[in-house]
Amino acid sequence: MNKLQFKGSWNEIKGKLKQSYGDLTDDDLAFAEGKDDELLGRLQKKLGQSKDDIRRMIERL
């Protein structure tokens, strides 16, 4: 998934992540253009998974 696809479907992805991981907050899922690495780092810390695992999980949503 490239950045444009990611950005375009981000609201849908956020909803699915919140359903799957109820402890995620809007602050955890805040995404600003160019901040994708920061977002992945936050999710990595919160979920205890690698960035690659999180990328794959998001692509499957």
N, C-alpha and C positions, 0 to 999 in steps of 0.2 A: 504494500500500500504506500503510495507516494504521499508527500506532504499535502498536496491539494485534495486528494481523496480523503485523507485523514481529517483535514480541517473541515471539509464539506459534510462529513458524517459525524462530527464530534459530538453533537447534542444527542444523537441516537446512541453512540458508544457510551457516553456518560451515563445515560439511563440504564443501560445494560450492566455496566460495571457496578452501579449502585445496587442493582437488584442482586447481583452475584456476591458482592462484598458490601454488606450493609454498614460496615464501619467507615466506609469512605465518605468524605464530606465534599461539599462544593469547593472548599479551599484546596482539598487534596487534588481535585480534578480541574483546577483552574488552568486554562491553556491559553497562552498568548503566542502569536506567531513567532517562531524562532526559539521558543522555549520548550521544545519537545524533549530535549535531553533532561531539563530540569523536572518536567512532568514525569518522565520515566524514572528518574531518581527518587522522586517522592513516592511513586507507586511501588518501586522496588523496596524501599525502606518500610512502607506500610504493609505490603503483602509478603515480604520475605522471599521474593522470587528474583531471578536474574532479569536484566533489561531485555535480553533476547527472549526469555520466556514470556515477559509481559507484552512485547511486540507481537509475538505469535498469538497470544491470547486475544489481543485487540483485533488482529487480522481475522480471527475466527468469529468474532461477534457480528 
